[in-house]
Structure formats: C-alpha cells, structure tokens
Amino acid sequence: MAPEQSNPFIKQLASSDRRIRERALSALRTYLQQTPSLGLTSALKLHKGLYYCMWLSDKPRPQQQLARDLADLLHVLKPDSFLVFARAFWQTMSREWNEIDRWRMDKYLYLVRLYVQEVFVYLRQKTWEAGLVEEYVGIMEEFGLNVRDGKVPNGLRYHVVDIYVDELDKADEKDDAPLEVLLAPLRRLGKESPVKSLRERVQEGLDDPRLEDWAGRRELGAESEEDIGGEEGAAVQSAGTLAHVDADSDDDFGGFED
C-alpha cells in the first residue's frame, strides 16, 4: 500500500469518533481482501492505526468485539500478505507494550490471545503447511517468544507463554498439528532465557497434561493405522490362501458319480 493510501486509514482508525473508526476498519477489511500483497512498512503503518483504534475503544463489550474484528483480519488477507501482517502485529506489540497503562492492559491481553488463536486456526486451515509454519515460528522466535532481545518486553513474553498451549489446543481439532515445530520456540525460551522466573513459567506450560494427551492420542492413532493395515494385509493373505485352496479343490473334484 502506498503511503498516500495508508495514511487516511491510520488517521481514521485513530479518530476520537467511534463511528469513523468503525467505518475505517470496514474499509480496511475490504481493502485487504483486494490487495495482492503488503509490504512490511505499509503493514506496520496499518498496525499503528489498529493499535490506536484499540487504545481508544472503551467499555468491555465493544473492546472484545473490536479485538475479534482485528484478529479476524488475518483471514481476509491474500496468502502473500499473511506473514508480513503477522510480523507487523508482533513488532507493533513489542514496540508499544511497555506504554500500555494498567487501565488498558486487559484489552490488549485479550487481543494478543485472539491473535495467537487465529494464527493457529489459519495454519490449520492451510493444513499446517510446513514452510508456512516454519516461517511463522521464526517470527515468534524473533518477537513474542524471543529469548534475549531487550526490545521485546518480558510482560509480552509471559503472556504468550501463558496462552500458547491453550490456543494451540483449541485450534488443533484433528490432533495433526506439527507440535515439535510449533513448540520449538517455547522450548528454546525455557532453556536459554536469562530470566529464571520466565524459564520456570515456560516449564509449567510444557508440563501441561494436554501435551501428554496429544502425544498419547497421536501414538494411539498411529497404532490404530498400523493395526488396520495389518488386518487388511492379513485379510488379503487369508483371501489368497482360500482362493488357492478352492483352486486345488476344483482340480481334485471329478464330478458326481453316476
């Protein structure tokens, strides 16, 4: 998006008039649906406007709806824009997190939760495409689950750690998510973070019983497939044996005696 196109969105998204903000968000949604690809600079400008759109939203119910609307923008993007848009979101949250006051923190916590959830839903809808998952994991290693970069606030890290398994659990309906790849940045943070309390928090997340349940269900599913394959093979072998016996019997049979 060219600067002259993005600036009106930013100004309107940050308007003090709720109706103007709502119209701007609707127009942005339409624009994103029609835009083949976004550059990072443009995506960052848009996220700055979206950040202030949330900043200016008051009262819990409108805030919750706005958070859902912002996270849902991921699903209207063209494929070439998804990773750029996701990176811009995390870069914006990392930059602005320490500026969020305690009266506004809850709505941003909710926004981040929904964003994590909808990214997982998006990846699931793309059948957990390996390259896409790996690139997104790289973004998380750079921002939300970054190990040492001082530009990423620990408050954001703690929150992502707290919600990561929850939101993955909700999205992984068929138990087919590539868990080891998706959990890799979490494991790395738990091993390499210089902050002891953060390492401990990560370990609590990795000790979540649901991860054991996932592993158990996957093993059971694999065993079931092996059993089914074995049963099918046995059935084929048995059918072949019976056919052979029938053929031998036909050779020996000389007909009924008169």
Secondary structure as UniProt FT lines:
FT   HELIX           3..13
FT   HELIX           18..34
FT   HELIX           40..55
FT   HELIX           60..72
FT   HELIX           73..76
FT   HELIX           79..96
FT   HELIX           97..99
FT   TURN            102..104
FT   HELIX           105..125
FT   TURN            126..128
FT   HELIX           130..142
FT   TURN            143..145
FT   TURN            150..151
FT   HELIX           154..171
FT   TURN            173..174
FT   HELIX           179..192
FT   HELIX           196..206
FT   HELIX           209..252
//
